Amino acid sequence: RLLDELGFYILSVGLHERYYDATKVDDKEGRLDIVYLLALCYYKLGDLTTAMSHSQDLVNRVPTSPGFLALLAMMLAKSLDIVGAFSAFKAALNSAPKMACLWYNIGILYEK
């Protein structure tokens, strides 16, 4: 499985370059950027369960990151867990109330 994840990471670096710098942080459990890119790759491949697992791991490791919370919220919305998605977006807004994209996405979610 490690080789599969490493392959997804290598493929995703070019596709998600704009997200890479924002997550280039190490913590005691390893590189957050790798976990972030894995979440995005699995999401793009349609493996929502694995993508949400990686996203939840990010939120567990950095619970105040609005980017990680928004990623989790979008995946929860995609899985039709609307209550969970609202909760994650609200937590993201508590961390970054002036982040316009969070307000936009919670508005889109509200319409659903």
C-alpha positions in Angstrom: 0.0 0.0 0.0 2.9 2.4 0.7 4.0 2.2 -3.0 0.5 3.0 -4.1 0.3 6.1 -1.8 3.8 7.2 -2.9 2.7 6.9 -6.5 -0.4 9.0 -5.9 1.8 11.6 -4.1 4.2 11.9 -7.0 1.4 12.3 -9.5 -0.4 14.9 -7.5 2.5 17.2 -6.9 2.1 18.8 -10.3 -1.6 18.9 -10.1 -1.9 20.5 -6.7 1.2 22.7 -6.6 -0.7 25.7 -5.2 -1.7 23.7 -2.1 1.7 22.3 -1.5 3.4 25.3 0.1 0.6 25.9 2.6 1.0 22.4 4.1 4.7 21.9 4.1 4.8 21.3 7.8 6.2 18.5 9.8 4.7 17.3 13.0 5.6 14.3 15.3 3.6 12.0 13.0 5.2 13.0 9.7 4.7 15.3 6.8 1.3 16.9 6.6 1.7 17.8 2.9 1.9 14.1 2.0 -1.3 13.3 3.9 -3.0 16.4 2.3 -2.0 15.4 -1.2 -3.1 11.8 -0.5 -6.5 13.0 0.6 -6.8 15.0 -2.6 -5.6 12.1 -4.8 -8.0 9.6 -3.3 -10.8 12.1 -3.7 -10.0 12.6 -7.3 -9.9 8.8 -7.9 -13.4 8.5 -6.3 -12.2 6.7 -3.2 -14.1 8.9 -0.8 -13.7 6.7 2.2 -9.9 6.7 2.1 -9.9 10.4 1.2 -12.0 11.3 4.2 -9.8 9.1 6.4 -6.7 11.2 5.4 -8.7 14.4 5.8 -9.8 13.4 9.3 -6.2 12.5 10.1 -5.2 16.1 9.1 -7.9 17.6 11.3 -6.9 15.4 14.2 -3.3 16.6 13.9 -4.1 20.3 13.3 -7.6 20.9 14.6 -7.6 24.7 14.0 -6.5 24.6 10.4 -9.2 26.2 8.3 -7.9 24.6 5.1 -7.9 21.1 6.6 -11.3 21.6 8.1 -12.7 22.9 4.8 -11.3 19.9 3.0 -13.0 17.6 5.4 -16.2 19.6 5.1 -16.2 19.3 1.4 -15.7 15.6 1.5 -18.4 15.2 4.1 -20.8 17.2 1.9 -19.9 14.9 -1.1 -20.7 11.9 1.1 -24.1 13.6 1.9 -23.2 14.0 5.6 -24.6 17.6 5.5 -24.7 18.0 9.3 -21.0 16.9 9.6 -20.1 19.2 6.7 -21.8 22.2 8.4 -20.0 21.4 11.6 -16.6 21.3 9.9 -17.3 24.5 8.0 -18.3 26.2 11.2 -15.1 25.1 12.9 -13.1 26.4 9.9 -15.0 29.7 10.2 -14.1 29.9 13.9 -10.4 29.7 12.9 -10.6 32.1 10.0 -13.8 34.2 10.0 -12.6 36.5 7.2 -11.9 33.7 4.7 -14.4 34.4 2.0 -14.2 30.9 0.4 -15.5 29.4 3.6 -18.5 31.6 3.6 -19.1 30.9 -0.1 -18.9 27.1 0.4 -21.2 27.1 3.5 -23.7 29.1 1.4 -23.6 26.5 -1.3 -24.1 23.8 1.3 -27.0 25.7 2.8 -28.7 25.7 -0.7 -28.6 21.9 -0.8 
